[in-house]
Amino acid sequence: MEKTIRGWGYYEVIQDSDQCKIKELVVKPNSCLSYQKHQYRDELWFVKSGNGKVIVDETVIHLFKHNYILINQNSWHQLINGTNEDLIIIEIQFGFKCEEEDIERR
């Protein structure tokens, strides 16, 4: 697996096909991803370790180890790690397109 480094941490693609992609995301302490949505895919997030929160269409949901959440297509969302430990998420993307270009940021 090859790491893709971002300001918030990094991700590795575990499996990739046309309509399904599986990633492991490692969000550094006190970091967050951009507030974003996807036109062509849904995402299922499973918390492998750590704690955090996600904002989905302006609703705050707290995440703990072994929790999961479905992020529906076209829902604005942001993953936040406000702790002093890494937040590790297994992300399953599924839908018409599972491409990095399918991101609209606010």
C-alpha positions, 0 to 999 in steps of 0.5 A: 500500500502506498501512503498519500500524505495530506496536511491532516495525516494520510490515507492508504488505498486497501482495495480499488475497483470501479464502483468500490474503494476501501481506504484507511485514513489516519487523521493526526491529533488536532487535525481535520479534513475539509468540509466536503461532499461527493456527487457520485458516491456514498461512504461508510466509515468505521472507527478502527481506533481513536475518537473524533467527531463528524459534522454531517449537514451541520449535525455533530456526531461523536465517533468512538472506537468501533462506531460506524456511520454512513455518509450519503451522497451529496451530504456535506461532511467533515471529519475532525480529530480534536484529541491528542491521539491518531484517529484511524478510519476505515472508509468504504466508498461505493457508488457510480464513481469512486474517484478523488476528483469527486470532491466539492469543498466549501 
